[in-house]
Amino acid sequence: MQTAKSFLPEESHKQYKYLHRQACQEEIIRRAYLKMRKGKTHRAEIQYIDEHLDEEIEKMRLVIVNTKPPGVPVEHPELAFRPSHKQPRLVFEGGKWRKIYMPPAYEQWVHHIIIAVLEPIITRSSYGLSCGSMPKRGSSRGKKAIERWIRENPKQSRYFAKCDIRHFYDSIRLEILMRELRVHIKDEWFLYLIELCLSDFNRGVPLGYYISQWLANYLLEPMDRMIVEELGAGIFCRYADDLVIIGPNKKKLHALLRSIRMMLGRRFRLKLKRTYTVAKFDYVKRGRRIGRDIDFMGFRFFRDRTTIRKAIMCAATRKATQIAARVSAGAAVYRKHAAAILSYMGWFEATASYGCYLRWIKPKVKIKTMKRIISKLQRRANEHDRMESGAVRVCA
C-alpha cells in the first residue's frame, strides 16, 4: 500500500557548493540554450544566436563568470549580467487576469542555465506528488496516485481537504526565498545570480520567468514534509499552490489545515485562502450517492470514476464548434485550433468522459484530419529547422 510517505524522499542535510563554477561550464550553457530555443526558432534574436553559436556561448560564459556580488573582484565588470526592466502583459487565464512577464532571449538563457544547475537538486529533494513544472511530474502522475488510493483504500479515504495558497506567486518575498535557498546552497556567487534575476520584484516572483515555478516548488518543500509527517494514513498531492489531502478522519484534516496555516504564516508569511473545503468523499449508499467529488487539476474524482471539469468540457466544445464553422465555410483550419482539439482529446482519453466526446465533439470534428494537419505542419517545421539551424544540431 502506497501512502504519502512512500513519495517522500529521505531527509537530507546535504549542502551544495561550487554551483557557480558549474554554471560557467560550456556544456551546461549549450544544453540550456538548446532547451531555451525550442519553439522560438522564428525569432530574429534566436536565429542570430544560431548563426554565431560558439561565439555567443563564449560571451554567455564570460557574462556568468563576471557576475559576482559587489566587492568580489572580476576581470571585466562591464560584462556582468544586468536584467532589463520589463512591463507585464495581462492575460486572461483560468477565470482571472494574470500579469505575465516576457524576458528577452538572453535573459531566458540565463534562467535556463540556473535551472540546468538547480534541476537535479530540486527534483532529488522534492515530494514525489508535488506535480507541475517539473519533468515527469504532470497532472497525470497525481491523478494516478489519487485514483489508486481511493480505489484500494476506501476506509482510509472517507474525507478530503482541498485548499490553496492566497496569491501565492505574488506573495513570495525575495528575502524569504533566498533564506530558504541558503539552507542547502552554500555558494553566494550562484545565489547572487538568482537574486539578480529577481531583483526587480521585492515581493512576488514573476509569472513567465522559467525560474519562478522551480523556485516556488522548492520553497514549499518544508510544507510538503510537514504535511506528510503529520498526515498518518492517507494521501497528499500538491499541484503548484493547490493542495488535496485525503484521510480517514475529518478532525485530523481540520487540525492539519491549522498546522499548514500556522507554518505558512510564520515561516513564509503566506496565507491559505478562506475558501478551503473539508468534506466527506463521494460514495454510494443504498443506491444514493452521498458526499462530494474532488475537483482538482482539471479532473473530478469520484469513488468509481474520474471525469473532466465542466469548464474544460465547455472549452473543448466551443473549439470544436469553431473548427466546424471554418470547415463548413470552406476555410482552412488554424494550426492552433487543430493542436488545441488534439490536446483536449488527451483529457477525454484519460477520463470516463467518452460519452461527452461522442455527443459534442465527434459530430463536429474529424480527429484524423486534425492529426494530418499537425503532422504536415510539423514536418515543414522540422525541415525548416534542419535547413536553418543545422550547425546548432551538429555542435550539440
Summary of the structure (lengths in Angstrom):
residues: 396
radius of gyration: 23.8
end to end distance: 43.7
largest distance: 78.3
contacts: 1172
relative contact order: 0.11
helix: 54%
strand: 14%
